[in-house]
Amino acid sequence: MSIPLRLPTYIEFPIPDWKVIAEVETTADVDYVDFTGLDINRDKFYILFATIGNPPNPLTFYYFFVEGDYTLTNYYSQELYVWGNSVSGYSENSPLTLTLAGLDRTLFYTVITRDPLGFFRYYSSVSSRQDASLIIEIYAGVKTSSVDNITSIRFAANRAGGIGAGSKFLLCRPRS
């Protein structure tokens, strides 16, 4: 006896009612962008969408910090880097989430949470450059100690003015 295989014509799943909780567009070159008044214990996850430009700085590194802890070595990150036919990976004792050469631009999104043991975690997907040298980067990061909550997040450049004028950030949460 054969049983006919019946496939659905579509898959339905619930999509949370995401709400924009912060929107920033820089009007000048800045060193960092702060997001405050957050409550990860209530919201569970955040997604940050952004497009930034690096002014004519040399290679610039960008980091995520939480709860006012700006010590690089209190975080770890792992990067998967794809450029042309080259694929490589790196591990950093820092909350690295992006690298840009001078005058480079990028689009990225980052998922942010506090894991079941209380550790800040993030996962970023990045697209940078504008021509045949397009780069894809994926970053994952974690804080080395747990936190009770995440009420503030800082996205920061390691060089003065490393976040160029016209950069845009949209922070969302899954609850309205």
For each residue, the residues with C-beta under 8 A, 3 or more apart:
1:
2:
3:
4:
5:
6:
7:
8: 11
9:
10:
11: 8
12:
13:
14:
15: 18
16: 174 175
17: 174 175 176
18: 15 47 172 173 174
19: 172 173 174 175 176
20: 23 170 171 172
21: 38 46 171 172 173
22: 35 169 170 171
23: 20 168 169 170 171
24: 33 168 169
25: 166 167 168 169
26: 29 30 33 163 164 165 166 167 168
27: 165
28: 165
29: 26 55 161 162 163 164 165
30: 26 33 161 163
31: 156 157 159 160 161 162 163
32: 154 155 156 157 163
33: 24 26 30 154 155 156 163 167 169
34: 152 153 154
35: 22 38 48 152 153 154 155 171
36: 151 152
37: 151 152
38: 21 35 43 46 150 151 152 153
39: 42 43 149 150 151
40: 43 44 45 46 112 113 114 149 150 151
41: 114 149
42: 39 175
43: 38 39 40 46 173 174 175
44: 40 113 174
45: 40 111 112 113 173 174
46: 21 38 40 43 111 112 113 153 171 172 173
47: 18 109 110 111 112 171 172
48: 35 109 110 112 153 155 169 170 171 172
49: 108 109 169 170 172
50: 106 107 108 109 110 155 167 168 169 170
51: 105 106 107 108 167 168
52: 62 98 100 105 106 163 164 167 168
53: 103 104 105 106 164 165 166 167
54: 57 60 100 101 102 103 104 105 157 162 163 164
55: 29 102 103 161 162 164 165
56: 102 103
57: 54 60 102 157 159 161 162
58: 101 102 159
59: 99 100 101 102
60: 54 57 99 100 101 102 157 158 159 162
61: 94 96 98 99 157 158
62: 52 96 97 98 99 100 155 156 157 158 162 163
63: 72 75 94 95 96 97 154 155 156 158
64: 75 95 97 110 112 122 141 153 154 155
65: 68 69 70 75 95 153 154 156
66: 69 120 143 147 150 152 153 154
67: 120 147 149 150 151 152
68: 65 152
69: 65 66 74 143
70: 65 154 156
71: 74
72: 63 75 93 94 95
73: 93 94 144
74: 69 71 143 144 145
75: 63 64 65 72 93 94 95 141 142 143 144
76: 91 92 93 94 141 142 144
77: 91 92 94 95 96 97 139 140 141 142
78: 89 90 91 92 139 140 141
79: 89 90 91 92 96 137 138 139
80: 87 88 89 137 138 139
81: 86 87 88 89 90 135 136 137
82: 86 87 135 136 137
83: 86 133 134 135 136
84: 133
85:
86: 81 82 83
87: 80 81 82
88: 80 81
89: 78 79 80 81
90: 78 79 81
91: 76 77 78 79
92: 76 77 78 79 96
93: 72 73 75 76
94: 61 63 72 73 75 76 77
95: 63 64 65 72 75 77 122 141 143
96: 61 62 63 77 79 92 99 139 141
97: 62 63 64 77 108 110 122 124 126 139 141 155
98: 52 61 62 106 108 124 126 128 137 139
99: 59 60 61 62 96 137
100: 52 54 59 60 62 104 105 106 128 162
101: 54 58 59 60 104
102: 54 55 56 57 58 59 60
103: 53 54 55 56
104: 53 54 100 101 128 129
105: 51 52 53 54 100 128 129 130
106: 50 51 52 53 98 100 126 127 128
107: 50 51 126 127 128
108: 49 50 51 97 98 124 125 126 127
109: 47 48 49 50 124 125
110: 47 48 50 64 97 122 123 124 125
111: 45 46 47 122 123 124
112: 40 45 46 47 48 64 120 121 122 150 153
113: 40 44 45 46 120 121 122
114: 40 41 118 119 120 121 147 149 150
115: 118 119 121 142
116:
117: 146
118: 114 115 146 147 148
119: 114 115 142 143 145 146 147
120: 66 67 112 113 114 142 143 147 150
121: 112 113 114 115 140 141 142 143
122: 64 95 97 110 111 112 113 139 140 141
123: 110 111 138 139 140 141
124: 97 98 108 109 110 111 137 138 139 140 141
125: 108 109 110 137 138
126: 97 98 106 107 108 135 136 137 138 139
127: 106 107 108 134 135 136
128: 98 100 104 105 106 107 134 135 137
129: 104 105 133 134 135
130: 105 134
131: 134
132:
133: 83 84 129
134: 83 127 128 129 130 131
135: 81 82 83 126 127 128 129
136: 81 82 83 126 127
137: 79 80 81 82 98 99 124 125 126 128
138: 79 80 123 124 125 126
139: 77 78 79 80 96 97 98 122 123 124 126
140: 77 78 121 122 123 124
141: 64 75 76 77 78 95 96 97 121 122 123 124
142: 75 76 77 115 119 120 121
143: 66 69 74 75 95 119 120 121 146 147
144: 73 74 75 76
145: 74 119
146: 117 118 119 143
147: 66 67 114 118 119 120 143 150
148: 118
149: 39 40 41 67 114
150: 38 39 40 66 67 112 114 120 147 153
151: 36 37 38 39 40 67
152: 34 35 36 37 38 66 67 68
153: 34 35 38 46 48 64 65 66 112 150 171
154: 32 33 34 35 63 64 65 66 70
155: 32 33 35 48 50 62 63 64 97 163 169
156: 31 32 33 62 63 65 70
157: 31 32 54 57 60 61 62 160 161 162 163
158: 60 61 62 63 162
159: 31 57 58 60 162
160: 31 157
161: 29 30 31 55 57 157 164
162: 29 31 54 55 57 60 62 100 157 158 159
163: 26 29 30 31 32 33 52 54 62 155 157 167
164: 26 29 52 53 54 55 161 167
165: 26 27 28 29 53 55
166: 25 26 53
167: 25 26 33 50 51 52 53 163 164
168: 23 24 25 26 50 51 52
169: 22 23 24 25 33 48 49 50 155
170: 20 22 23 48 49 50
171: 20 21 22 23 35 46 47 48 153
172: 18 19 20 21 46 47 48 49
173: 18 19 21 43 45 46
174: 16 17 18 19 43 44 45
175: 16 17 19 42 43
176: 17 19
